[in-house]
Amino acid sequence: MGLTLQQLRYAIEIASSGSMNEAAKRLFVSQPSLSNAIKELENEFGITIFERTNRGISISVEGMEFLGYARQIIEQTELMENRYTGKKRSPIYFSVSTQHYAFVTDAFVKLMKQRDLSEFNFGLRETQTYEIIEDVRTLRSDLGVLYLNESNYKLMNKLFSDGNLKFTPLFITNPHVYIRSGHPLAHRESLSIYDILPYAYVTFEQGENNSLHFSEEMLSFVQIEKNIKVNDRATLTNLLMGTDSYTIGTGILVSDLNGDDLKTIPFDSTEVFTVGWIALKDRRPSEIASAYVEILNDLVSRNSFDLNHFLL
């Protein structure tokens, strides 16, 4: 029957939502109709785009390549329609999955202020480390933001390689301790493991993938006796401001969000951390994704000598 733009849009929506059911709802079509359209598309090209399992669907390796082409075709078609027919473009889709960094949110805010879009469908997911990699690998997100260090880079690079992902550095930093301004250690210029041992360490929950390689905090201590697990940045911030607990991160602090309530102190460590973003290797970034990366780079370069301007 030949390829149709509608089929491509269907495939993109399924990849974006990660579920045939959810995609059918968003597209206002029945699930059987959607499934048939995708089967016809797969038969047309002799490939399997989506692999069906008991747990749902996942995108095959050849499916990821196909979807990369599909997105480019749809984007170019919409540009052409807008140029020559005046037809209103469909919403712009863009999504980022990230570790719990407020500077990523700050860049998102700047992107929205910079663009006067009549319609858009954006996503910003602060999530677990393994999920970030999976989101980008399966095209649920365009970009993922996380860090590499000496202890995790071998595993991470293998996961990147297996998922056809590329890591691009944003900045390099040493670990810093985050505490409230009234903390007993707030006057110190640097802190050691012995200084922080009496206090509770607040860390982000990593779910089933709780290996130290996926830890979001920049240092893991085996001798820590007081530990609090959280799963969102607001809870972590409230705990830091309301108690003598601490966490360890990049040294970047968003003063606009927390005023002078929190401060960062360098931790005595020779470890170096590279914070960066991942994306599919063979997929050309969309115009909106390129603009977002540009904003991220600008934020980092403007604050490279004053990392106390941002949070985590």
C-alpha positions in Angstrom: 0.0 0.0 0.0 3.0 2.3 0.3 4.4 4.4 3.1 2.1 7.2 4.6 3.0 10.1 6.9 0.3 9.0 9.2 2.1 5.7 9.8 5.3 7.6 10.6 3.5 9.8 13.1 2.0 6.7 14.7 5.4 5.1 15.1 6.9 8.3 16.6 4.0 8.6 19.1 4.4 5.0 20.2 8.1 5.5 20.8 7.4 8.8 22.7 4.8 7.3 25.0 6.4 3.9 25.4 3.1 2.2 25.3 0.7 1.1 22.5 -2.3 1.9 24.8 -1.1 5.4 25.7 -0.2 6.2 22.1 -3.7 5.1 20.9 -5.3 7.5 23.5 -3.1 10.4 22.4 -3.8 9.8 18.8 -7.5 9.2 19.3 -7.5 5.9 17.5 -8.3 2.4 18.6 -5.4 0.2 19.7 -6.2 -2.5 17.1 -6.1 0.2 14.3 -2.8 1.5 15.7 -1.3 -2.1 15.9 -2.4 -2.9 12.3 -0.9 0.4 11.0 2.4 -0.5 12.6 2.3 -4.1 11.3 1.7 -2.8 7.8 4.6 -0.4 8.2 6.9 -3.2 9.4 5.8 -5.5 6.6 6.4 -2.7 4.0 10.0 -2.4 5.0 10.7 -5.9 6.2 11.8 -4.8 9.6 10.7 -5.0 13.2 10.3 -1.6 14.7 8.8 -2.5 18.0 9.4 -5.8 19.9 6.4 -7.0 21.8 7.0 -8.7 25.2 4.9 -9.5 28.3 6.1 -6.3 29.8 5.0 -4.1 26.9 7.0 -2.9 23.9 10.6 -1.9 23.3 12.3 -0.4 20.3 14.5 -2.7 18.2 18.0 -1.7 17.0 16.7 -1.3 13.4 13.6 0.4 14.9 15.8 3.1 16.4 17.4 3.8 13.1 14.0 3.9 11.3 12.5 6.3 13.9 15.5 8.6 13.4 14.6 8.9 9.7 10.9 9.1 10.5 11.4 12.1 12.7 13.4 13.9 10.1 10.8 13.2 7.4 8.0 14.5 9.6 9.9 17.6 10.7 10.8 18.5 7.1 7.2 17.8 5.9 5.8 20.2 8.6 8.3 22.9 7.7 7.3 22.6 4.0 3.6 22.7 4.8 4.1 25.7 7.0 6.1 27.5 4.3 3.9 26.9 1.4 0.4 26.3 2.7 0.3 28.3 5.9 -0.9 25.1 7.6 -0.4 25.2 11.4 2.5 23.0 12.5 1.9 20.2 14.9 3.3 20.6 18.4 7.1 20.5 18.8 8.2 17.5 20.9 11.2 17.7 23.1 12.1 15.7 26.3 15.1 15.6 28.7 15.8 12.9 31.3 18.3 14.0 34.0 19.8 13.3 37.3 18.5 15.8 39.9 20.3 19.0 38.7 18.5 22.3 39.0 20.7 23.9 36.3 19.0 21.5 33.8 15.6 22.9 34.9 17.0 26.4 34.7 18.1 25.8 31.1 14.6 24.4 30.4 13.0 27.6 31.7 15.3 29.7 29.6 14.4 27.7 26.5 10.7 28.3 27.0 11.3 32.0 27.5 13.4 32.1 24.4 10.8 30.4 22.2 7.4 31.8 21.7 5.7 28.5 20.7 2.0 28.3 20.1 2.0 24.5 20.7 4.6 22.2 22.2 4.8 18.9 24.0 7.8 19.1 26.4 9.0 16.6 29.0 11.5 17.0 31.8 12.1 13.9 33.9 14.4 13.9 37.0 14.8 10.2 37.4 17.1 7.3 38.3 20.4 6.9 36.5 19.6 3.7 34.6 16.3 5.1 33.5 18.0 8.1 32.0 20.0 5.8 29.7 17.0 3.7 28.9 14.9 6.9 28.1 17.4 8.1 25.6 18.1 4.7 24.1 14.4 4.1 23.4 13.7 7.7 22.2 11.5 8.5 25.1 13.8 11.5 25.7 16.0 13.4 23.2 18.8 14.0 25.8 20.0 12.7 29.1 22.1 14.5 31.6 24.4 12.6 34.1 28.0 12.3 35.2 31.0 10.0 34.7 33.8 9.3 37.1 36.7 6.9 37.5 34.5 4.3 39.2 31.5 4.2 36.9 32.9 5.1 33.4 33.7 1.5 32.3 30.1 0.3 32.9 28.6 3.6 31.6 30.6 3.5 28.4 29.6 -0.1 27.8 25.9 0.9 28.3 26.4 3.9 26.0 28.0 1.7 23.4 25.3 -1.0 23.6 22.6 1.6 23.3 24.3 3.5 20.4 24.7 6.6 22.6 27.2 9.4 22.6 28.3 11.2 25.8 29.3 14.9 25.4 30.9 16.7 28.4 29.5 19.9 29.8 31.9 20.6 32.7 34.4 18.9 35.0 34.1 19.3 38.8 35.3 18.0 42.2 32.8 16.8 44.8 31.2 19.4 47.1 29.2 19.0 50.4 25.8 20.6 50.5 24.6 21.8 53.9 22.3 24.6 55.3 23.9 27.9 56.1 23.3 27.4 59.8 25.0 24.0 59.9 27.7 23.4 62.5 30.2 22.9 59.7 29.1 25.9 57.6 32.2 28.0 58.6 34.7 25.4 57.2 36.6 26.0 53.9 36.8 22.3 53.2 35.5 19.0 54.7 36.7 15.5 55.1 34.9 12.2 55.6 35.6 12.4 59.4 33.9 15.8 59.6 30.6 14.6 58.0 30.4 11.1 59.6 28.3 12.3 62.6 25.6 13.7 60.2 23.0 12.0 58.0 23.8 11.6 54.3 20.8 12.3 52.0 21.0 10.3 48.8 18.7 9.6 45.8 16.9 6.2 45.6 18.0 4.2 42.5 15.3 1.5 42.7 16.2 -2.0 41.4 19.4 -0.7 39.8 21.0 0.4 43.1 24.6 -0.5 42.2 27.2 2.0 43.3 27.9 2.5 39.6 24.4 4.2 39.2 24.7 6.3 42.4 23.8 9.9 41.7 25.8 11.2 44.6 29.4 11.9 43.7 30.8 9.8 46.5 29.7 6.6 48.2 30.9 5.9 51.7 30.8 2.3 53.1 31.2 3.5 56.7 28.1 5.8 56.7 25.8 4.9 59.6 23.1 7.6 59.0 21.5 7.6 55.5 18.2 9.0 54.2 16.9 7.9 50.8 14.7 10.3 48.8 13.4 10.3 45.3 12.9 14.0 44.4 15.0 17.2 44.7 12.4 19.2 46.6 12.4 16.6 49.5 16.2 16.6 49.5 16.4 20.4 49.6 13.8 20.6 52.5 15.8 18.0 54.5 19.0 19.9 54.0 17.5 23.2 55.0 15.6 21.8 58.0 18.2 19.4 59.5 22.0 19.0 59.9 22.0 16.4 57.1 24.1 16.8 54.0 24.5 15.5 50.4 27.3 15.6 47.9 27.1 17.0 44.4 28.7 19.2 41.7 29.1 22.4 43.8 26.6 24.2 41.6 24.0 26.1 43.6 20.9 27.9 42.4 20.8 31.0 44.6 17.5 32.2 42.9 15.7 29.1 44.2 17.1 28.8 47.7 18.5 32.2 48.5 21.2 31.9 51.1 19.7 28.9 52.9 22.2 26.4 51.4 25.9 26.5 50.8 28.5 24.2 49.3 31.9 23.3 50.7 34.6 21.5 48.8 35.2 17.9 49.9 38.7 16.6 50.5 38.9 14.3 47.5 41.1 13.9 44.4 38.1 12.4 42.4 37.1 14.2 39.3 33.6 14.1 37.8 32.5 14.9 34.3 28.9 16.1 33.9 27.5 15.8 30.4 24.7 14.8 28.1 23.9 11.7 26.1 22.0 11.3 22.8 21.6 8.7 20.1 24.8 8.7 18.0 23.1 8.4 14.6 20.2 10.7 15.2 20.6 14.3 14.0 19.5 16.6 16.9 16.3 18.6 16.3 16.5 22.4 16.1 15.0 22.6 19.6 17.4 20.1 21.1 20.4 22.0 19.6 19.0 25.2 21.1 18.7 23.6 24.5 22.3 22.3 24.4 23.4 25.8 23.5 21.7 27.2 26.6 23.3 24.5 28.8 26.7 25.3 27.4 26.1 29.0 28.0 25.0 28.4 31.6 28.1 26.3 32.3 30.6 28.7 30.6 29.2 31.8 32.4 29.4 30.1 35.8 32.6 28.0 35.3 34.4 30.2 37.8 31.6 30.6 40.2 30.0 27.2 40.7 28.2 28.4 43.8 25.6 30.1 41.6 23.5 26.9 41.0 22.2 23.8 42.9 23.1 20.2 42.6 
